[in-house]
Amino acid sequence: MADNKSDVGSPDRDRIAMSEEHEVRYWTKALGVSKERLQQAVDAVGSSAAKVRQHLAD
């Protein structure tokens, strides 16, 4: 199911949807990583933004 851009509540902000190009652009810029590094982090810990941040900080 496609991301509903009008539904920007907490669940939408807490997850990184690698299938949504606008989210990938946002998260790569926000976290200062490449798309490949972001994908590796999501593969390692899941799509939780908090877990991805923690993984990248380690």
ABEGO torsion letter per residue (X at the ends): XBBBAABABAAAAABBBAABAAAAAAAAAAAGBBAAAAAAAAAAAEABAAAAAAAAAX
